[in-house]
Amino acid sequence: MKLLHKVSVRIVIALVVGFLLAGALTKITYTCTPIDDSVNCVAFDKAIMHPADLLNNKQNSLVKFSLIFAISAVTIFAILTVITKYHARGIK
């Protein structure tokens, strides 16, 4: 818990978790080869698996990725800060 008292550690943790969440929650839809003559065949892939499509902003994916990244990183940083402050008060 002493390590979380450093702001730089909280920032790094928030950025890593935000990146992981944004990569996992941003999806890009692709058409796929129909199996058994099905009419609607759609594949949902994670944006992190297709970084070129993410950078080309296909289906507004870069905007979604950035929004999810920003919101989750700020939220995680705030939660870690509150936990750290609460824990510091409990010790004294």
N, C-alpha and C positions, 0 to 999 in steps of 0.2 A: 504494500500500500504506500510505502514511502516513495516509491518510484513515481507514482501518480501525482505527487506534489509538484513535480516539474511540469511546467506548461508545455515545453517542447515534446515531452513524452505523450501528453494528452493529445497534442496536435497530430503527432505521427499516428497514434492509435486511431483517431477520428478519421484521418485521411485514408488509412488502409481499410478500415471497416466500410467507409463510404464508397471506396472504389470497388470493393467486393460486392456490396449490396447493389450498386449501380450496374455492375456487370451482370449480376444474376437476375435483376429485375427488368432490364431493358431487353425487349424482344424485337426481332425482325422477322416478318412473315415472308416465306418463300413458297413458290409453287413447287410441287414435286410430281414425280411420275406416278400416275394413278395405278393402284393395285386392284386387281379384280374388277376393272372397268368402273371404278367409283368416279363419280362426277366431280366432287369437291375434294381435292387433295391439297392440303396446306401443311407446310412444315413450319413450326415455330422454333427458331434458333435464338440462342442468347447472343446479344450484341458483342460480347467479349470474345466469342468464337470467330467473329467476322470483323476484325478491326478495320479493314479497308472499307466495308460498307458503313461502319460507324463513322469513320472520318469523312466519307462522301455524303453523310447525312441522309442515307436512304431511309425513307419512311419517317423522317423527322427523328431518327434514332439518336443523333448527337445531342439534340436539344433535350430529349427525355433522359439520356444518360447524364448530362450535365445537371439537370434539375434534381434528379434522384441523388446524384453524388453530393451536390451542395446541401440539400435538405438533410440527408442522412449524416454527413460529416459534422454539420453544425449541431444537430440533435445529439449525436454521440459525444461531441465535445462538451455540450452543456450538461449532459447526464454525468459524465466523468467529473466535471467541475463540481457539481452539486454533491456527488458522492464523496469527493475529496474534502470539500468544506464540511460536510456533515460528519465525516469520520474524524476530522481534525478537532471539531467541537467536542466530540465524544471522548476524545483522549484527555483533554484538559480538565 
